[in-house]
Structure formats: structure tokens, C-alpha cells
Amino acid sequence: MGTTLTLLLDHLERRATWRTAALALGGIVAVNVVMAGYVVPAIAERRPEAIVDGFPVMLDLAPVSSAEEVYRIFDLYSPDIVGLVRLLYTLDFLIPLFFAVLVSCLIGAMLRYLAVKEGPWRVTLLLPFCGLPFDYVENALSLFLLGQYQDGHVFPVVARVAGVATAAKFLGLFCAGVALVAVLARTTTTFLARRAAGRPRA
């Protein structure tokens, strides 16, 4: 592996502790409490049409949306809920980061159990972060487009890019899921083999 990649993986490995995982999980819970306890109920009370199956209609759940579909979503946001919707998109910068850190910590714990110190398996520490840049692009563009739309301006090409970023984000989440399942499968196999051999721990 390249020196830069190795240093990055070393850094992630040192930070992939149970304490970090607990902090990330706590962050996810805290943000969801704010969203479910205040933001979503406030939107539902003021604009029920903007809520579907208990969740606000947002761009981040509509991958590869056309410009027309993006602005159809924005049409649901009446002036009295725009501030709340902006808060949702702002909070959505935190959840993906906490989620990526949590998954990376879980992978790191399993790699330590497997005594993996080098090789391609270490790269799985990075995969939970694959979708993060696209998630941030999606949220930043959504906030920009929403603000401009409220002022009467539309940017179809930018709206299309935001939809593509959403699709790329889901691809990144899929990669993170595959990495977690693959490492978990190897860990489970190793654990069972050690247990059968009478060596349950590394």
C-alpha cells in the first residue's frame, strides 16, 4: 500500500475504539431525538403533505431525481416550514458522519480480533466513508437550491447533479454494508474455528 494510505489506515485503526463507537452512536441517537421529537412533528403539524409514512419528503430519499422531481419536492415546503426543512438538511450533515465512524469502529474491532495488520482487508476501514462526500454534496446543493427556489430562481442542472449525488451516496452506503458483512463473516468463521480448536480468543 502507498505510504499515505497506510498512514490514513493507521490513524483510523487507532481511533476505531469502543469509546469512539459509543460517542458516534450517542450522536446518532441525539440527532434523531431532535428530529423525531421536534422537527418532524412541527413539520407534520404545519404541512402534513410534506410527511409521508412518518418521514419528511426530502431529496436524500430520491436518488437520480430529475430537476422536475427535485422542484416538486421543494413545492411541498411552504414558507412556514422552510426553516425547519433547512434544519433537517443541516442535521443530515451529522448523521452520515456518525454512522460512518460507527461502522468503521465495528470493522476496526473485528480486524483487531482477526489480528489483521496489513493487506487489503485493512482498506475496509475506509469503505464506510465512501458515501460521505456525496452525502455532503447532496445536502449542500439541496440547501442552495431550496434557498434559491424560495427567491424564485431555479437551476435545473444543479438539481440534476444533486440527484446524482444522492445515487452515489447510496452506492457508498452499499459498499459500507458489503464491507461490514464481509468482515463479520470472516470474523464469525474465525471465531468458530478457534472455538472448535479450543482457542476462543486471539
C-alpha positions, 0 to 999 in steps of 0.5 A: 500500500502507498505510504499515505494510505497506510498512514490514513489506515493507521490513524483510523485503526487507532481511533476505531475504539469502543469509546469512539463507537459509543460517542458516534452512536450517542450522536446518532441517537441525539440527532434523531431525538431532535428530529423525531421529537421536534422537527418532524412533528412541527413539520407534520403539524404545519404541512402534513403533505410534506410527511409521508409514512412518518418521514419528511419528503426530502431529496436524500430519499430520491436518488437520480431525481430529475430537476422536475422531481427535485422542484416538486419536492421543494413545492411541498415546503411552504414558507412556514416550514422552510426553516425547519426543512433547512434544519433537517438538511443541516442535521443530515450533515451529522448523521452520515458522519456518525454512522460512518465512524460507527461502522468503521469502529465495528470493522476496526474491532473485528480486524483487531480480533482477526489480528489483521495488520496489513493487506487489503482487508485493512482498506475496509476501514475506509469503505464506510466513508465512501458515501460521505462526500456525496452525502455532503454534496447532496445536502449542500446543493439541496440547501442552495437550491431550496434557498434559491427556489424560495427567491424564485430562481431555479437551476435545473442542472444543479438539481440534476447533479444533486440527484446524482449525488444522492445515487452515489451516496447510496452506492457508498452506503452499499459498499459500507454494508458489503464491507461490514458483512464481509468482515463479520463473516470472516470474523464469525468463521474465525471465531468458530474455528478457534472455538472448535480448536479450543482457542476462543480468543486471539 
